[in-house]
Amino acid sequence: MTTGQDRAAQPGTGAEDDEQLPTIAEQMADQLGGWRGLVESSIPVVVFVLANIIGELRPAVIASVAVALLIAGLRLVQRRPIRHAVNGLFGVGVGAAIAWRTGDERDFYLPGILYGIGYGVALLISAAIRQPLVGWIWSVLVAKGRSEWRADPKLVRTFTQLTVLWGVVWLAKVGVQAGLYLAHQDTALGVARLALGYPPYALLLLITVWTVRRVTRESQATPLPGA
């Protein structure tokens, strides 16, 4: 979970700062890379799925890696942020290398499945030990390293609940992909990879940003005891 430069999670933020906060849409666009980022990150997987249906595994692997390299190169030439392109290139490259070596097209999706399982389990464990991972990621990427939310029981509960939500959704979507992987449903696995990629991620981001902003404002509006 990541968002833009939102200071709403920092206790003590005044009304003047609150008016300068980016909108939820702006925060989500920053994280997802905008529509261009969404499209570009999906193209290599689409190319692999289509090329593998039409032809054979190795041409599909070459085509997907080539497209990912081209996208990263274009962003570099245009001096645009390449974070999303590099992330996509890494994911495609690892999956392509495994599929090339094993000769099994479904192995193209294996790294993403394993990553999803690990991420989902880590989220649930962090919530169970009262160190919600969503809260710490918020501190690093949104609150500029501050973690005042740890002193607010309401925010701790909120981040714990959000972390559980992220973990459950992550394990559910990776469970669908793992089932298709074990059933050797290669084409369906590719479609599921696309359908269960950004849409759930975007929805979780929306829920997280909206919830944390709302709870933070409620905490700020509650008068201190004895005030």
Disulfide bonds with the S-S distance in Angstrom:
none
